[in-house]
Amino acid sequence: MTSAFAFFGRIGFEGRWSSRHHLAARISRRRPVVYLEDPAGFFRERRPEGPDDVVSIRPLDWPLQRFGFLKRAGDRAAARAIRGALPRGTDRLTAVLYVGAPLDVVHEVHPDRIVYHAIDDYSETYDGERDHRLLEWEQEAMEIADVVVAITEPIRERLRNTGHPRVELLPLGYDERRFTPGSRAAPPDLSGLPRPLLGFAGTINAERLDLPLLIAVASARPDCGFVLVGGAVGTLPKTLTDLPNVRVLGFRPRERIPDYVAAFDVAIAPYRDCRINRSCFPLKVVEALAMGVPAVYAPVRDDLVELAPHVKYGSDAESFLASVDAALETGARAEARRTSVRDLGWDRLSEQFEAIGANPISGV
C-alpha cells in the first residue's frame, strides 16, 4: 500500500523556498510527492537529483488552452502527468492546495483526500480592501477540502467561522539545517555600519512594512546601523534609503541569509498594523530566535504566547526603540531563545503536516 502527496504549489523550486517547498521536500523523503507548478511556455517534468524526492511538473501553457474544450483537455493532461509521475501501486493520494491552485485539475486528479493549507488571511488586502477573486477561490477550495490547516490562530478562527468542521492549527517553521548557531563571519557588505546593528531579512514589501515607523526609528538612532536584506516589492522612499545609517542590500541567496541574521544585534520586523499582518506567522522572528538573536516586532500581537518571553513589541517609534533597548540587554539569553523555537523546525512540522494530510480525521 503506497500513499502519496500531490502539492498544488504553483511557485517553482527555483529561488526562495517557502513553506510549500519545505513541506514537499521533507515529506518526499518518506513517501512519493509530486509538485505542480504554474503553467509555462513548455512542458517540463523534473526528476529529483538529491536527497529530496519531489517530482516537479510544469504544465504547458498557451493562450487558446484557457478556454472551452481546450482548457478541459489541458486540465486532463496536467492530471495525467501528476498520476503518471506516481509510483506504480500508489493507491492513496492526498492533494495539498495553495491559494489560486487550479481546482479543475484537482478534480481531474481524483485525490482521496484534500488539504487546504491556509498561509495568509485573504479577507483583506494591505489597504483593507476585499479581494473577491481570492475569497471566491478560497470558498470553493474549502468546500472540497477534507481538512484545512491554518498557520495562525487568527486565520484558524476566521476559517472556523465559515462552518468548516476540520480546521487544524500548525505554524510555519524554519530551516533547521541553515538557521543553526555557530561561529559565522559577518558578510562583508555589512562593514562600515554602526553598531548595534538592527536588521530585517525577508521580502522588502513596501506595502507590508511600516515604512514611516522604520524611518522614524532609524532617524532617531543615527548611532545604530539598519540593514534590510531581501528582494524588493514596490519602491522604498528616499527618506529611508538616503539615511546614512541605513543600508538596503537587496536579494541574497537563501543559503546566505543565516549569515546576515547571525550578524544582527537585534532582528526587527516592523510591519504595518493591518489585518493581514496581524494574522501572518512571524517567521522572520522565529528564524532570528533559532540563531539566538533577540527580536522586536510590530504590530503588537497577543496570539504568540509561546514566543512572548523572547519577542519585544513596539507600536510607535518610542515604544519600538524602548523594545530595542530592552532586547539589547538580553544578549546573554541566546540559548533560551533557541530553545523557545526548538519545536518549530521544518523536520518536525513536516511530520505533523503529513499526519494531518494522511489522516485528516485525527486531531479533530
Helices and strands as residue ranges (DSSP letters): E 2-10, H 19-27, E 33-37, E 44-46, E 54-58, G 63-66, H 68-85, E 90-97, H 103-109, E 113-118, H 132-144, E 147-150, H 153-160, E 167-169, G 188-190, E 197-201, E 204-205, H 211-220, E 225-229, E 232-233, H 238-241, E 246-250, G 254-256, H 257-263, E 266-270, H 275-279, H 283-290, E 295-298, G 305-310, E 311-313, H 317-328, G 331-333, H 334-340, G 342-344, H 346-358
